[in-house]
Amino acid sequence: MAIRRLPPLRAIEAFVRIVRLGSARAAADELGLSPSALSRRITALEEFIGKRLFTRQHQAMKLTDDGNSFYAAVGPKFDELAAAVEGQVEDSRVLRLHLGVLPLFGTQRLFPRLPELRKAHPRLHIDIDTGAHLETRVGDTLDAAIVLARQPDATFHSVQLDQNRVYAITNHALAGEIGPVPDAAILSRQTFLIHTELPDSFIAWKEAVGLPDLEPAAVDHYDSGQMILEAAANGMGIAIMHDDHFRRAHDNRIVRLFDIEVASPYSYWFVCRPHALDLRSVRIFHDWIVKAGL
């Protein structure tokens, strides 16, 4: 039986990464290629299949209709091939998991429990990635991730890890100035500390305390939960955070404002592509984190 010719797998990999990362520059960085080398791979792929996959305008690359169709057909097969190859790699020493984790979840909840996992599965080793946009990189540069979201994309296999409450947190001195009851005049003079990816937490908190139209003196945005806690402890403002983060911090410098229950719009989720559960490293971690109740 004649063997069909296939385009170079590196060209297909370049195509898939551009689509998933949304940027040719990001794809080139991930692959360790120059922009021109990446472009040559895409050109070779287009010549092989006889279709234009991208339009190129001012260094931007946008999928054509043929490109969308090609990705829909090839993307899942590329993942299956990668999983099949990994499944055949004989390495009795190491199982490798590429895991995306938010830093505060990692330090407060994951790392204190990882020795249990290591003891049960000594061959499993985890590469930790705390970079941005974790969810968009699952299935490409990440095998799985732990994300903070309202609801993950429906194409993922996802497991909700918790239910949270929203707390307003600050240091003892500022809490004494604000008092035990929400006061619009006092709160309007304060600075609030908000995570850039969790804006709806502040909205939910304002509604729960009966001040939906509250306009504070300033809102400072942070991309790190740990930095927000530290800023609050140093009197930089009122942090809007999850109750779990407050309790696990064990920081005597900070205190909760007001005894008001506020349901959080966000939860932590374990996410991966459904086919990734066929990988032993992903399956082991998935089963452990669900059972561990982190």
RAFENJO-V404145 format. One record per run of one state. SS is the DSSP state (alpha for helix, beta for strand, coil for the rest). FROM is the first residue (numbers start at 0). LEN is the number of residues. If there is no record, write none. Layout:
ss = (SS & SS)
from = (FROM & FROM)
len = (LEN & LEN)
This chain:
ss = (coil & alpha & coil & alpha & coil & alpha & coil & beta & coil & beta & coil & alpha & coil & beta & coil & alpha & coil & beta & coil & alpha & beta & coil & beta & coil & beta & coil & beta & coil & beta & alpha & coil & alpha & coil & beta & coil & alpha & coil & beta & coil & alpha & coil & beta & alpha & coil & beta & coil & beta & coil & beta & alpha & coil & alpha & coil)
from = (0 & 8 & 21 & 23 & 31 & 34 & 49 & 53 & 57 & 59 & 63 & 64 & 88 & 94 & 101 & 102 & 120 & 123 & 129 & 133 & 137 & 138 & 141 & 142 & 143 & 149 & 155 & 160 & 164 & 171 & 178 & 183 & 187 & 190 & 195 & 198 & 208 & 217 & 222 & 224 & 233 & 237 & 242 & 249 & 253 & 257 & 262 & 263 & 266 & 273 & 278 & 279 & 292)
len = (8 & 13 & 2 & 8 & 3 & 15 & 4 & 4 & 2 & 4 & 1 & 24 & 6 & 7 & 1 & 18 & 3 & 6 & 4 & 4 & 1 & 3 & 1 & 1 & 6 & 6 & 5 & 4 & 7 & 7 & 5 & 4 & 3 & 5 & 3 & 10 & 9 & 5 & 2 & 9 & 4 & 5 & 7 & 4 & 4 & 5 & 1 & 3 & 7 & 5 & 1 & 13 & 2)
